[in-house]
Amino acid sequence: MNRAGRLVVASPETADGRLCVDIFRNAEGAYEWDEWRREPEDPSGWQATGRASAGTFETAQAARQAADRSVEWLAHR
């Protein structure tokens, strides 16, 4: 996953801190989202889950709304 040029504008996470979704602006200025996980016993940090936006969005709000529709736990936060 290429993370160069991205600016994370929001990163809501679960209450237990094991999952988060990054809402970010990419190098071209469009917005996207992707989901991350971490395990407390694993010191390597956040790992991509593979769940991510299929396209780009004009606003961070539009990216968040798309993430809410795709990531069950996020919609119930």
C-alpha positions as CSV (number, residue, x, y, z in Angstrom):
1,M,0.0,0.0,0.0
2,N,1.5,3.3,-1.1
3,R,1.1,5.8,1.8
4,A,3.2,8.5,0.2
5,G,1.5,11.9,-0.2
6,R,-1.5,11.1,2.0
7,L,-2.8,13.4,4.7
8,V,-5.0,11.7,7.3
9,V,-7.8,14.1,8.2
10,A,-9.7,11.7,10.6
11,S,-9.0,8.3,12.2
12,P,-12.0,7.1,14.2
13,E,-11.3,3.8,16.1
14,T,-13.1,1.2,18.1
15,A,-13.4,1.7,21.9
16,D,-10.8,-1.1,22.4
17,G,-8.3,0.6,20.0
18,R,-8.0,-2.5,17.8
19,L,-9.5,-1.2,14.6
20,C,-9.5,2.2,12.9
21,V,-10.5,3.8,9.6
22,D,-8.3,6.5,8.1
23,I,-10.0,9.1,6.1
24,F,-7.3,10.8,4.1
25,R,-6.5,13.2,1.2
26,N,-4.3,11.6,-1.4
27,A,-1.5,13.2,-3.3
28,E,-3.9,14.3,-6.1
29,G,-6.2,16.1,-3.5
30,A,-9.1,13.5,-3.6
31,Y,-10.3,11.7,-0.5
32,E,-10.2,8.0,0.3
33,W,-10.5,5.7,3.3
34,D,-8.9,2.4,4.5
35,E,-9.3,0.2,7.6
36,W,-6.4,-0.8,9.9
37,R,-6.1,-3.2,12.8
38,R,-3.6,-3.8,15.6
39,E,-3.1,-6.5,18.2
40,P,-1.9,-5.4,21.7
41,E,0.6,-8.3,21.8
42,D,2.1,-7.4,18.4
43,P,4.7,-4.6,18.6
44,S,4.7,-4.0,14.8
45,G,1.8,-1.6,15.0
46,W,-1.1,-1.0,12.6
47,Q,-1.7,-3.4,9.8
48,A,-4.0,-2.8,6.8
49,T,-7.1,-5.1,6.8
50,G,-7.5,-4.8,3.0
51,R,-10.8,-3.0,3.3
52,A,-10.5,0.3,1.5
53,S,-12.5,2.6,-0.8
54,A,-12.9,1.4,-4.3
55,G,-12.6,5.0,-5.7
56,T,-12.0,8.6,-4.6
57,F,-14.3,11.2,-3.2
58,E,-14.4,15.0,-3.5
59,T,-14.8,15.6,0.2
60,A,-13.7,14.0,3.5
61,Q,-17.4,13.8,4.5
62,A,-18.2,11.8,1.3
63,A,-15.3,9.4,2.1
64,R,-16.6,9.0,5.7
65,Q,-20.1,8.3,4.5
66,A,-18.8,5.6,2.1
67,A,-16.7,4.1,4.9
68,D,-19.8,4.1,7.2
69,R,-21.7,2.0,4.5
70,S,-18.8,-0.5,4.2
71,V,-17.4,-0.9,7.7
72,E,-20.0,-2.3,10.0
73,W,-18.4,-1.2,13.3
74,L,-17.9,2.3,12.1
75,A,-21.5,2.9,11.2
76,H,-22.5,2.0,14.8
77,R,-20.0,4.4,16.5
